[in-house]
Amino acid sequence: MSKRGFALAASCLCLCGLAVVSLAPGCSFQPSIYSLETGMPRANGTSEADHAGVAIDADTAARADAAAGGTRGAKLPVRPDAVSSVLLAAAGDVMFDRGVRTVVAEAGAGWPLSAVADIFSGADLGFVNLETALSDRGQPLPGKGIWFRSDPRFAQELRDAGISVVSLANNHSLDYGREAFCDTLAALSAVGVAACGGGRNIQEARRPAIVRKNGLVISFLAYSELAPIFWSYTDPETFIAEADRPGIPDWREDQILSDIRRAKSMSHHVIASFHWGDEYSLVPAERQVALARAAVDAGASVVLGHHPHVLQPVEVYRNGVIFYSLGNLVFDQRRAHTTDSLIALLSLTPYRVEVVQLIPVRIERCRPVPLKGWEARAAMARFAAMCSALGTDVVFAGGRGHVLLTPAPSAPGAPGAAGGPSPGMTSILPWMESRITYGGNRISLFPALPLSACGRF
């Protein structure tokens, strides 16, 4: 039996053995389009001279306008100014309210990101899903039940920790209304953190955050599956932006794919962030698989998933890498799997995603802490077993997981095979889901999995 076959068989055996814009007042800010040629702010105190600010040059503005459907766009050169690479550090959901607020009152504002700041600062770009408003204003949206609003100072904490781009396309960025949402945009812009998936009107909301780094042009787009939802019949207002109203983009596949194609026409890489899926599910829904693959077909190099609050597998599809859910990063949840997460490191070269590494973390007192030694190995073994069901190989070396980016073409339903999801894929997902749900409660994946079960741990 091949190593791939042994890995898949081992994971299956483990599964079977389980017991299973009227423009709002105060809404004034620069659009979230950024030209960052020489570096990003770092936590180690680098000066403004060490990095570019958020000034938008005419060329970048033209490209952004083209991505949003305008007519002034310029074509991207066939080759970048300098053949190089960009290291992107990407992670999951971040908020600073509720239990995080309580911990911060005791430990300080820098506590939540203190243990991972070196990871993000060591990369060229850092990305997270910002699942909170950054404002002192606004009223809770009627009927919603859970609202997140955090002190605007946390924009600076994000920047100091090396996070340079955030997604606002989620189900909490407008919890306190459009004034607070505009405050969020302004707070991020003031410290040089780019925002995608949100704007003071629909054109800005659909416009990519464009980042120039090491000779490469990278576009970030973000969308939320929950955008069309309203929370109260007495106040049926969604988060969707309009021509004269701040908000986030609509969840329409045709628009999403069109935006990706436009962004790709002026970028070396498009990073698409999707806030989607089913909360606490360890397996991507079929609708996630279909849209993620369509996004890659449209030109996305990387798909970053959020919202389930738990990790879901990574898939290598054609020339793209799909993280169906990156789980939590800074959050206060305590239920099963919500404190197990990772930070993905992706090396982007002019024409492809070259390397994908995974740093396992555990959230302790609302702070993600990198795992080491046998704990890191065990975490990656569990994640590798999850990924094997999608045909993805993850190996462990040097204290990190490594995603093998060349799928075996002979494997049935292998990522990258023509013709979309195979019949095998549509049967694997519900089968796997049925094995990790018992009595209505989520249970630990592969609790007794030997570290050598996948042949590479």
C-alpha positions as CSV (number, residue, x, y, z in Angstrom):
1,M,0.0,0.0,0.0
2,S,1.3,3.5,-0.8
3,K,2.0,6.0,1.9
4,R,-1.0,8.1,0.7
5,G,-3.2,5.0,0.8
6,F,-1.9,4.1,4.3
7,A,-2.5,7.6,5.6
8,L,-6.1,7.6,4.3
9,A,-6.7,4.1,5.6
10,A,-5.3,5.0,9.0
11,S,-7.5,8.1,9.3
12,C,-10.5,6.1,8.3
13,L,-9.8,3.5,10.9
14,C,-9.4,6.2,13.5
15,L,-12.8,7.7,12.5
16,C,-14.5,4.3,12.7
17,G,-13.1,3.7,16.2
18,L,-14.6,6.8,17.7
19,A,-17.3,6.4,20.3
20,V,-17.9,7.9,18.7
21,V,-24.3,55.1,2.4
22,S,-26.4,57.9,3.5
23,L,-22.9,58.4,4.9
24,A,-23.2,58.0,8.6
25,P,-22.2,60.9,10.8
26,G,-18.5,60.7,11.6
27,C,-17.8,58.3,8.8
28,S,-14.8,59.8,7.2
29,F,-11.8,57.8,6.2
30,Q,-9.5,56.9,3.3
31,P,-10.6,53.9,1.2
32,S,-9.0,50.6,2.3
33,I,-6.6,50.4,-0.7
34,Y,-2.9,50.4,0.4
35,S,0.4,50.6,-1.3
36,L,3.0,49.1,1.0
37,E,6.2,48.8,-0.9
38,T,9.0,48.5,1.6
39,G,7.6,46.8,4.7
40,M,5.0,46.8,7.4
41,P,5.0,48.2,10.9
42,R,6.7,45.9,13.4
43,A,6.3,45.3,17.1
44,N,10.0,45.9,17.7
45,G,9.7,49.6,17.3
46,T,10.7,50.3,13.7
47,S,10.3,53.9,12.6
48,E,7.9,55.3,10.0
49,A,11.0,55.4,7.7
50,D,11.1,51.7,7.7
51,H,7.8,51.2,6.1
52,A,5.4,52.8,3.7
53,G,2.2,54.4,5.0
54,V,-1.3,54.2,3.6
55,A,-1.0,57.0,1.0
56,I,-2.8,55.8,-2.1
57,D,-0.9,56.6,-5.3
58,A,-2.7,57.2,-8.6
59,D,-1.7,53.9,-10.1
60,T,-3.0,51.9,-7.1
61,A,-6.2,53.9,-7.1
62,A,-6.7,53.1,-10.7
63,R,-6.2,49.4,-10.1
64,A,-8.6,49.5,-7.2
65,D,-11.1,51.3,-9.3
66,A,-10.8,48.6,-12.0
67,A,-11.3,45.9,-9.4
68,A,-14.5,47.6,-8.2
69,G,-15.8,47.8,-11.8
70,G,-14.4,51.1,-12.8
71,T,-12.7,52.0,-16.1
72,R,-9.4,53.5,-15.1
73,G,-7.5,50.3,-14.3
74,A,-4.0,49.6,-15.5
75,K,-2.6,46.2,-16.6
76,L,-0.2,44.4,-14.4
77,P,3.3,43.9,-15.8
78,V,4.0,40.4,-17.0
79,R,6.8,40.1,-14.5
80,P,7.2,41.9,-11.1
81,D,9.8,44.6,-10.6
82,A,11.9,42.1,-8.7
83,V,11.5,38.4,-8.6
84,S,11.0,37.7,-5.0
85,S,8.5,36.2,-2.5
86,V,6.1,37.4,0.1
87,L,5.5,35.5,3.4
88,L,1.9,35.7,4.5
89,A,0.9,34.8,8.0
90,A,-2.9,34.1,8.2
91,A,-5.1,33.1,11.1
92,G,-8.7,33.0,12.2
93,D,-11.2,35.0,14.2
94,V,-10.2,37.9,16.5
95,M,-12.3,39.9,18.9
96,F,-11.5,41.9,22.1
97,D,-14.9,41.9,23.8
98,R,-16.8,39.7,26.4
99,G,-14.3,37.4,28.1
100,V,-11.4,38.9,26.2
101,R,-12.2,42.3,27.7
102,T,-12.2,40.8,31.2
103,V,-8.7,39.2,30.7
104,V,-7.4,42.4,29.1
105,A,-8.5,44.4,32.2
106,E,-6.2,42.2,34.3
107,A,-3.3,41.5,31.9
108,G,-3.2,44.5,29.6
109,A,-4.1,45.4,26.1
110,G,-1.1,43.7,24.6
111,W,-1.8,40.3,26.2
112,P,-4.1,38.7,23.6
113,L,-1.5,38.7,20.8
114,S,1.7,38.8,22.8
115,A,2.7,35.1,22.3
116,V,2.2,35.2,18.5
117,A,3.4,38.7,17.7
118,D,6.9,37.4,16.7
119,I,5.2,35.1,14.1
120,F,3.2,37.8,12.4
121,S,6.0,40.3,12.7
122,G,8.4,37.8,11.1
123,A,6.2,37.6,8.1
124,D,5.8,40.2,5.4
125,L,2.0,40.4,5.8
126,G,-0.3,39.3,8.6
127,F,-4.0,38.6,8.1
128,V,-6.9,37.9,10.5
129,N,-10.7,38.1,10.5
130,L,-11.6,41.1,12.8
131,E,-14.9,40.0,14.3
132,T,-15.7,43.1,16.3
133,A,-16.4,46.8,15.9
134,L,-13.7,49.1,17.1
135,S,-15.7,52.0,18.5
136,D,-17.0,53.8,21.5
137,R,-20.3,54.6,19.8
138,G,-23.5,53.0,18.6
139,Q,-26.3,50.9,20.0
140,P,-26.6,47.0,19.8
141,L,-28.5,45.9,16.7
142,P,-32.0,44.9,17.8
143,G,-32.7,41.1,18.0
144,K,-29.2,39.9,17.4
145,G,-28.4,38.5,20.8
146,I,-24.6,38.6,20.7
147,W,-22.8,41.8,20.1
148,F,-19.1,42.6,19.9
149,R,-17.6,46.1,20.3
150,S,-14.0,46.7,21.3
151,D,-11.9,49.7,22.3
152,P,-10.5,51.5,19.1
153,R,-7.0,51.2,20.7
154,F,-6.9,47.6,19.6
155,A,-6.3,48.8,16.0
156,Q,-2.8,49.8,17.3
157,E,-2.4,46.5,19.1
158,L,-3.1,44.6,15.8
159,R,-0.5,46.7,14.0
160,D,2.1,46.4,16.7
161,A,1.6,42.6,16.6
162,G,2.4,42.5,12.8
163,I,-1.1,42.2,11.5
164,S,-1.4,44.3,8.4
165,V,-4.6,43.3,6.7
166,V,-8.0,42.3,8.3
167,S,-11.3,41.2,7.0
168,L,-14.5,43.0,8.1
169,A,-16.9,40.8,6.1
170,N,-18.4,38.9,9.0
171,N,-21.5,38.8,11.2
172,H,-20.2,41.1,14.0
173,S,-18.5,44.1,12.3
174,L,-21.8,46.0,12.3
175,D,-23.1,44.8,15.6
176,Y,-23.3,48.5,16.9
177,G,-24.5,50.1,13.7
178,R,-23.0,51.9,10.8
179,E,-21.5,54.7,12.8
180,A,-19.4,52.2,14.8
181,F,-18.5,50.4,11.6
182,C,-17.2,53.6,10.1
183,D,-15.2,54.2,13.4
184,T,-13.7,50.7,12.8
185,L,-12.6,51.7,9.3
186,A,-11.1,55.0,10.5
187,A,-9.3,53.3,13.4
188,L,-7.7,50.8,11.1
189,S,-6.8,53.3,8.5
190,A,-5.2,55.6,11.1
191,V,-2.6,53.0,12.1
192,G,-2.0,51.6,8.6
193,V,-3.9,48.4,8.8
194,A,-5.6,47.6,5.5
195,A,-9.3,46.4,5.6
196,C,-11.1,44.3,3.0
197,G,-14.7,43.3,2.8
198,G,-16.1,46.6,4.1
199,G,-16.5,50.2,3.1
200,R,-18.6,53.4,3.3
201,N,-20.5,52.3,0.2
202,I,-20.9,49.1,-1.9
203,Q,-18.1,50.0,-4.4
204,E,-15.6,50.4,-1.5
205,A,-16.9,47.2,0.2
206,R,-16.3,45.2,-3.0
207,R,-12.9,46.9,-3.7
208,P,-9.8,44.8,-2.8
209,A,-7.2,45.9,-0.3
210,I,-4.2,46.0,-2.6
211,V,-0.8,45.5,-1.0
212,R,2.5,45.9,-2.8
213,K,5.4,44.0,-1.2
214,N,8.8,42.8,-2.5
215,G,7.8,43.5,-6.1
216,L,4.5,41.6,-5.9
217,V,1.0,42.9,-6.0
218,I,-1.5,41.0,-3.7
219,S,-5.2,41.7,-3.6
220,F,-7.4,40.8,-0.6
221,L,-11.1,40.3,-0.9
222,A,-13.6,39.3,1.7
223,Y,-17.3,38.2,1.9
224,S,-19.7,36.9,4.5
225,E,-22.3,34.2,3.9
226,L,-24.4,35.9,6.7
227,A,-24.5,39.3,4.9
228,P,-28.1,39.0,3.7
229,I,-29.4,38.0,7.2
230,F,-31.5,40.4,9.3
231,W,-32.0,39.9,13.0
232,S,-35.3,41.4,13.8
233,Y,-38.6,41.6,11.9
234,T,-39.2,45.0,13.5
235,D,-35.9,46.2,12.2
236,P,-35.1,44.1,9.1
237,E,-31.7,45.6,8.3
238,T,-28.8,43.6,6.9
239,F,-25.1,44.3,6.9
240,I,-25.0,44.8,3.1
241,A,-23.5,48.0,1.9
242,E,-25.4,50.1,-0.7
243,A,-24.6,53.0,-3.0
244,D,-24.9,55.5,-0.1
245,R,-24.7,53.2,2.9
246,P,-21.7,51.7,4.7
247,G,-21.4,47.9,5.1
248,I,-20.1,44.7,3.7
249,P,-20.5,43.1,0.2
250,D,-23.5,41.0,-0.6
251,W,-23.1,37.2,-0.7
252,R,-23.6,36.6,-4.4
253,E,-21.5,34.0,-6.1
254,D,-21.6,35.7,-9.4
255,Q,-20.3,39.0,-7.9
256,I,-17.7,37.2,-5.8
257,L,-16.2,35.4,-8.8
258,S,-16.4,38.5,-10.9
259,D,-14.5,40.5,-8.2
260,I,-11.8,37.8,-8.0
261,R,-11.4,37.8,-11.8
262,R,-11.0,41.6,-11.9
263,A,-8.6,41.6,-9.0
264,K,-6.5,38.8,-10.6
265,S,-6.2,40.8,-13.7
266,M,-4.1,43.4,-11.8
267,S,-2.5,41.2,-9.2
268,H,0.0,38.4,-8.9
269,H,-2.1,36.8,-6.2
270,V,-5.7,37.1,-4.9
271,I,-6.4,36.1,-1.3
272,A,-10.2,35.5,-0.8
273,S,-11.6,35.5,2.7
274,F,-15.0,33.8,3.2
275,H,-17.0,34.0,6.4
276,W,-19.1,30.9,5.9
277,G,-20.0,27.3,6.9
278,D,-21.6,25.8,10.0
279,E,-20.4,26.8,13.5
280,Y,-18.5,24.1,15.4
281,S,-18.5,21.7,12.4
282,L,-15.1,20.1,11.8
283,V,-16.0,19.3,8.2
284,P,-16.6,21.8,5.4
285,A,-20.1,21.8,4.0
286,E,-20.5,20.9,0.3
287,R,-21.4,24.5,-0.5
288,Q,-18.1,25.6,0.9
289,V,-16.2,23.1,-1.3
290,A,-18.0,24.2,-4.4
291,L,-17.5,27.9,-3.9
292,A,-13.9,27.6,-2.8
293,R,-13.0,25.6,-5.9
294,A,-14.9,28.1,-8.1
295,A,-12.9,30.9,-6.4
296,V,-9.6,29.2,-7.3
297,D,-10.8,28.6,-10.8
298,A,-11.6,32.3,-11.1
299,G,-8.1,33.2,-10.0
300,A,-7.7,33.1,-6.2
301,S,-4.4,31.7,-5.1
302,V,-5.6,31.2,-1.5
303,V,-9.0,30.9,0.2
304,L,-9.1,31.7,3.9
305,G,-12.2,30.5,5.7
306,H,-13.7,31.8,9.0
307,H,-16.8,31.5,11.1
308,P,-17.0,27.9,12.3
309,H,-14.7,28.8,15.3
310,V,-13.0,25.4,14.9
311,L,-10.4,24.2,12.4
312,Q,-11.5,22.5,9.2
313,P,-9.2,20.8,6.7
314,V,-6.9,22.5,4.2
315,E,-7.2,21.4,0.5
316,V,-4.8,21.8,-2.4
317,Y,-6.9,22.4,-5.5
318,R,-5.3,23.0,-8.8
319,N,-2.9,25.9,-8.2
320,G,-4.8,27.1,-5.1
321,V,-4.7,26.4,-1.3
322,I,-8.0,26.4,0.5
323,F,-8.3,26.7,4.3
324,Y,-12.0,25.9,4.9
325,S,-11.7,27.3,8.5
326,L,-8.8,28.7,10.4
327,G,-10.7,28.5,13.7
328,N,-10.2,31.1,16.4
329,L,-7.2,33.2,17.2
330,V,-8.2,35.6,19.9
331,F,-11.5,34.5,21.4
332,D,-13.1,33.5,24.7
333,Q,-14.9,30.3,23.8
334,R,-14.2,27.1,25.8
335,R,-16.2,24.4,24.1
336,A,-14.6,21.5,22.4
337,H,-12.1,22.3,19.6
338,T,-12.5,26.1,19.8
339,T,-9.2,26.5,21.6
340,D,-7.2,24.4,19.1
341,S,-6.0,26.4,16.2
342,L,-3.1,27.3,13.9
343,I,-1.3,30.1,12.1
344,A,-0.7,29.4,8.4
345,L,2.5,30.6,6.8
346,L,2.3,30.9,3.0
347,S,5.2,31.8,0.8
348,L,3.9,33.5,-2.3
349,T,6.2,33.8,-5.4
350,P,5.3,35.6,-8.6
351,Y,3.5,32.7,-10.1
352,R,2.4,30.3,-7.3
353,V,2.0,29.4,-3.7
354,E,5.4,27.9,-3.1
355,V,5.4,26.7,0.6
356,V,2.6,26.3,3.2
357,Q,3.6,25.8,6.8
358,L,1.3,25.4,9.8
359,I,2.1,26.5,13.4
360,P,-0.2,24.8,15.9
361,V,-1.5,27.0,18.7
362,R,-3.7,26.6,21.7
363,I,-5.8,29.5,23.1
364,E,-5.1,30.0,26.9
365,R,-6.9,32.8,28.7
366,C,-7.9,34.3,25.3
367,R,-4.3,34.3,24.1
368,P,-3.0,32.0,21.3
369,V,0.2,30.2,22.4
370,P,2.3,28.2,19.9
371,L,2.6,24.5,20.8
372,K,6.0,22.8,21.0
373,G,7.4,19.3,21.2
374,W,5.0,16.4,21.5
375,E,2.0,18.7,21.8
376,A,2.7,20.3,18.4
377,R,3.3,16.9,16.9
378,A,0.0,15.5,18.3
379,A,-1.9,18.6,17.1
380,M,-0.5,18.3,13.6
381,A,-1.2,14.5,13.6
382,R,-4.9,15.2,14.3
383,F,-5.1,17.9,11.7
384,A,-3.3,15.7,9.1
385,A,-5.9,13.0,9.7
386,M,-8.7,15.5,9.0
387,C,-7.0,16.7,5.9
388,S,-6.4,13.3,4.5
389,A,-10.1,12.9,3.8
390,L,-9.7,15.7,1.2
391,G,-6.6,14.2,-0.3
392,T,-4.2,16.6,1.4
393,D,-0.9,15.4,2.8
394,V,0.4,17.2,5.9
395,V,3.8,16.2,7.3
396,F,5.5,17.3,10.5
397,A,9.1,18.6,10.6
398,G,11.0,21.2,12.5
399,G,8.1,21.7,15.0
400,R,5.6,22.7,12.2
401,G,3.2,21.1,9.8
402,H,4.0,21.3,6.1
403,V,1.3,21.0,3.4
404,L,2.5,19.0,0.4
405,L,1.4,21.1,-2.5
406,T,1.5,18.6,-5.4
407,P,-1.5,16.3,-5.1
408,A,-1.2,12.7,-6.5
409,P,-3.0,12.9,-9.9
410,S,-4.0,9.2,-9.7
411,A,-5.9,9.6,-6.4
412,P,-9.7,9.4,-6.9
413,G,-11.1,12.9,-6.5
414,A,-7.6,14.4,-6.0
415,P,-7.5,18.1,-5.6
416,G,-6.8,19.6,-9.0
417,A,-8.5,16.9,-10.9
418,A,-10.7,18.3,-13.7
419,G,-14.5,18.3,-13.4
420,G,-15.0,19.7,-10.0
421,P,-15.9,17.7,-6.8
422,S,-15.9,14.0,-7.5
423,P,-18.7,11.6,-6.4
424,G,-16.3,10.4,-3.8
425,M,-15.9,13.8,-2.3
426,T,-19.6,14.3,-1.8
427,S,-19.9,11.0,0.0
428,I,-16.8,11.5,2.2
429,L,-18.0,14.8,3.7
430,P,-21.3,13.6,5.2
431,W,-19.7,10.2,6.2
432,M,-17.0,12.0,8.0
433,E,-19.5,14.4,9.7
434,S,-21.5,11.5,10.9
435,R,-18.5,10.0,12.6
436,I,-17.6,13.1,14.6
437,T,-21.0,14.0,15.9
438,Y,-22.4,11.9,18.7
439,G,-25.5,12.6,20.7
440,G,-25.6,16.1,19.5
441,N,-22.3,16.9,21.0
442,R,-18.9,17.4,19.2
443,I,-16.3,15.0,20.4
444,S,-12.5,15.0,20.1
445,L,-11.2,13.9,16.7
446,F,-8.9,10.9,16.8
447,P,-8.2,11.0,20.6
448,A,-6.1,7.8,20.4
449,L,-4.4,8.4,17.1
450,P,-0.8,7.1,17.2
451,L,1.6,9.8,16.1
452,S,2.9,7.3,13.5
453,A,-0.5,6.5,12.1
454,C,-0.2,8.6,9.0
455,G,3.3,7.3,8.2
456,R,5.0,10.7,8.6
457,F,4.8,11.6,12.2
